[in-house]
Amino acid sequence: MLVVAKIGTSSITAADGGIDEAAIAAFCDGLAGLRADGHRVVAVTSGAVAAGLPALGLGGPRRPRDARTLQAASAVGQSRLMGVYDRCLAGHDLVGGQVLLAPLDFGIRAQYLHARGTLERLLALSVLPVINENDAIADDAIRFGDNDRLAALVAHLLHADVLVLLTDTPGLLTADPRLDPSASLIEEILEVDAVLEAMAGGTGSMRGSGGMASKVAAAKMAAWSGVRTVIAASSRPGVLAEAVAGSPGVGTVVTPREGRLSARKLWIGFAVPAVGVVRVDDGARRALRERAVSLLAAGVVGVEGRFERDDAVEVAGPDGAVFAKGIVRMSSTVLAAVAGRRTPDLPDGTPHEVVHRDDLVVLP
């Protein structure tokens, strides 16, 4: 099997905010065990910011919030973090290879193919890729992004069999155990819906940028990629081996869907944030859902928010319910002026499609 295993900041940092080398060593033990069992393995790790803050004299349980400081810390911390991985993997006679990526690398075809080619070559050379987001030059991703989403994109990129998301809880629980002692583990999810997403809640610890909500979102992405996902506790003995083997009770298992989105549509649907809403009439909604056509100006009845050409927008029906997402081909100003017009009546130079079908993802 090809396994993508991701571990979060909260699982590899100590209470003072610094890197917990013993935790990384335990993670590497699990990675090495998978390799020994004949699996191909890719690691996705957080922790560069946490590794850099103490070196800058900014360590402690509450980390800074401004983006520039976090980016500076990641630049300082990335080499320190990778040094720990190199030492731990070397203890198993494994060679680690650092790869820094960002979600945008999956939205541009040339970058997507280049990333896949590099990772496939590393695996062919028996290198264990250690992937992190390129936080030092990231913009939005460092503030609202997370490596859970990146791990799901990597799983799609490499046609992985299993995605394992390691965290500091046993998996998705029926309630917050800090508030409800009777909370129990949800062992299997067949479909990630709005109820489950609400149950997952908000962000995680002060040291990390994710949380259970980001893991459920990543599992949803992986499901649309045809990849089985396991959300489990990093502290569980033998967790990676059990997750790959499908052992009962190892964590929350999210089963894959039968269909598989293209990389670009996965990126559009789940990775890039929407900056506006295009409202359409019922006829346009039916056509988009049933016939996989492009969205034309004639079906548009309203525009919400301000956006430019090539921004991501949500598409909502007459009732306001969002049912699709896509990359728009005209600004909000232009679209508002031509909404409801048939294609022959559009001004010269106006794109015929508001959202082309190749850039549109219809959501369940």
C-alpha positions, -999 to +999 in steps of 0.1 A: +000+000+000+009+036-003+003+054+030+003+091+037+007+097+075+002+132+089+011+143+124+000+177+139+018+203+159+000+195+191+012+159+189+049+167+185+053+197+208+058+199+246+038+220+270+063+248+267+057+250+229+091+235+219+095+204+198+091+170+216+119+149+200+106+118+218+072+122+201+088+126+167+109+095+174+078+075+182+062+087+149+093+077+130+092+043+147+057+038+132+068+050+098+097+027+098+075-002+108+053+004+078+083+005+056+095-028+071+061-043+063+066-034+026+045-003+024+055+029+006+052+057+031+050+095+029+050+117+060+033+151+064+044+170+094+035+202+111+058+219+137+081+243+119+066+273+137+068+255+170+104+246+164+114+282+154+097+302+182+120+291+211+151+299+189+137+334+185+130+338+222+093+336+216+086+301+231+059+294+256+024+279+257+008+309+239+024+315+205+022+349+186-007+354+163+006+378+136+014+362+103+048+378+097+062+365+130+048+331+124+064+330+089+097+341+104+095+314+130+088+288+104+118+299+084+140+294+114+123+263+126+120+242+094+156+232+093+155+224+130+124+203+126+139+184+097+171+178+116+151+159+142+134+138+115+168+131+099+182+118+132+152+097+140+149+081+106+186+075+104+182+053+135+161+030+112+186+032+083+161+054+065+168+086+045+143+114+048+137+140+020+122+174+028+095+186+004+078+219+010+044+224-007+013+246-006-023+239-017-017+262-048+008+236-061-023+214-067-043+239-087-018+245-115-013+215-137+024+220-144+032+224-106+009+194-099+028+171-123+062+184-111+053+177-074+040+142-083+071+134-103+095+145-075+076+125-049+074+094-071+112+096-077+119+100-040+099+069-033+116+050-061+149+059-045+136+044-011+136+079+004+109+087+029+095+121+019+088+144+048+063+171+036+054+204+052+035+234+040+058+262+028+048+284+057+077+309+053+062+323+021+026+313+025-001+339+029-037+328+037-026+292+043-006+301+075-036+318+090-065+296+080-048+267+063-034+235+079-015+204+070-045+182+072-058+197+040-023+194+025-021+157+035-054+150+017-041+167-014-009+146-013-030+115-008-049+124-040-017+133-058-001+099-052-033+078-055-027+067-019-045+037-004-047+051+032-045+086+048-037+086+085-043+118+104-027+116+138-039+139+165-042+143+203-077+127+206-088+091+198-108+103+167-141+121+162-162+118+193-199+122+197-193+153+219-165+173+235-153+150+263-143+181+284-180+190+285-197+156+282-180+126+300-203+102+281-187+112+247-178+081+227-158+074+196-174+074+162-156+044+146-169+047+110-182+075+088-198+066+055-205+102+044-192+135+058-223+157+061-232+190+077-241+174+110-207+157+113-189+189+103-208+208+130-199+180+155-162+184+147-163+219+161-136+245+157-098+248+160-075+228+181-048+237+206-030+270+210+001+253+195-016+241+163-036+257+135-060+228+129-084+208+151-109+181+145-129+203+120-099+205+097-093+167+100-129+160+091-126+184+062-094+166+050-111+132+054-139+145+032-114+156+006-097+122+007-131+104+004-137+123-028-103+111-039-111+075-033-088+073-003-097+056+031-089+079+060-082+071+096-083+098+123-065+085+154-045+093+185-007+097+179-001+084+214-018+050+207+008+022+206+012+008+171-013+033+157+000+035+122+002-003+117-033-007+131-047+021+110-032+006+078-044-029+088-079-016+095-080-028+131-113-022+148-113+007+173-081+023+161-099+056+155-125+071+132-125+056+097-139+076+069-147+054+039-140+065+004-165+074-023-167+054-054-160+083-077-128+104-078-125+141-085-097+154-107-069+172-088-080+206-100-117+200-090-106+187-056-085+219-052-114+241-063-140+223-042-121+220-009-088+238-009-092+273-022-114+296-001-145+312-017-147+350-017-183+355-030-216+339-039-234+337-072-271+330-069-288+312-098-324+303-107-339+269-104-334+261-141-297+268-139-294+248-107-310+217-123-288+221-154-256+223-133-265+193-112-279+170-138-261+179-171-226+190-160-228+222-180-211+256-176-229+283-157-241+311-180-251+347-172-287+339-182-291+317-151-277+342-126-301+361-105-278+378-079-242+384-068-230+386-032-196+398-022-168+413-042-146+391-064-123+393-094-119+370-124-103+337-114-115+339-078-134+310-062-171+315-056-199+295-042-230+289-063-263+290-045-299+282-056-330+303-052-333+292-016-298+304-007-284+268-003-249+264-017-247+234-041-216+241-061-183+260-061-161+272-090-136+296-105-154+326-119-145+341-153-156+376-146-156+401-117-186+407-094-190+441-110-192+427-145-214+398-135-239+420-117-242+441-149-249+411-172-268+388-148-299+373-165-287+381-201-287+355-228-252+348-243-260+366-277-269+397-257-236+400-238-214+430-245-184+424-268-154+409-249-175+394-221-168+358-214-196+335-224-193+314-193-196+327-157-180+295-145-168+269-170-178+233-164-142+223-161-138+248-132-171+238-114-176+213-086-211+202-077-212+194-040-234+168-024 
